[in-house]
Amino acid sequence: MIEKGGQQIASVEAWLRAAPPKSGEAHWKDGRSAKECAQAWVAALPDLPGEVVELLSSHPDFSPVAEWTAEPEAHVPMDAYRGPPNIDVMVRARDGAGPFVVAVEAKADETFGRTVAERLAQAERYLAGSPGSKAATRVREVTERLVGQTPDEVGGLYYQLFTAAAAALSEAERAGNTRAVLLIHEFVTDATKDELHTKNAEALDRFAERVSDGKIAGVEAGQIAGPIRRETWGAALYLGKAVRQTRSAGPNGSP
């Protein structure tokens, strides 16, 4: 079931009304991640999208999902500060091993946003004019929590992956779950470019390598990597990438 604010969502139009993309309707386009994600999840009802089902079945720690709910454009606290991360779809599910959560980040070929270094620099500029801001503190704390390192040591990695993983872990911990999945739901469409898909894959692989202390070299499409555990976490973290291929044209969206 897909719901937002207590109301069920059963159509793409209802999804847009209840959970428009953060950037507004200007980004609600065929071939781009916000609309493609809504179409994929709504079309699969009452089941999960097929590629997500296949992804979960790829790992022995997961079994067929017995029940689930999904919240699009979910604000999921990862710390005590204002402005929680915005997760494209937050899934709360149960299988034979119990409850777990999946934080879904939808991507066509859009980037993962700013790097950790760029986000910290932005936060520090903001701090100069707003002394009460906790943005820079948040950057430092989330990198310490996820990888035990400072922003300087992971400056080239993408901040969105850190916040999404931290949100998934926090959501699992609040509910007493032992499994948290960060899932990249990728859409290969006529509007996307192969070189940008490759860049995103490399970014995810670098993050996986660092957060797992080198135990995971990369995240293959259709596979879940993990579990990743740290003493300070209340749940194990898994990383996955599910791909939906709808491209009818050639490479890079060309005829």
Buried (B, 14 or more C-beta within 10 A) or exposed (E): EBBBEEEEBBEBEBBBEBBBBEEEEEBBBEBBBBBBBBBBBBEBBEEBBEBBBEBBBBBEBBEEBEEBEBBBBBEBBBBEEEEBBBBBBBBBBBBEEEBBBBBBBBBBBBEBEBBBBBBBBBBEEEBEEEEEBBBBEBBBBBBEBBBBBBBEEBBEBBBBBBBBBBBBBBBBBEBEBBBBBBBBBBBBBBBBBBEBBEBBBEBBBBBBBBBBEEEBEBBEBBBBBBBBEBEEBBBBBBBBBBBBEBBEEEEBBEE
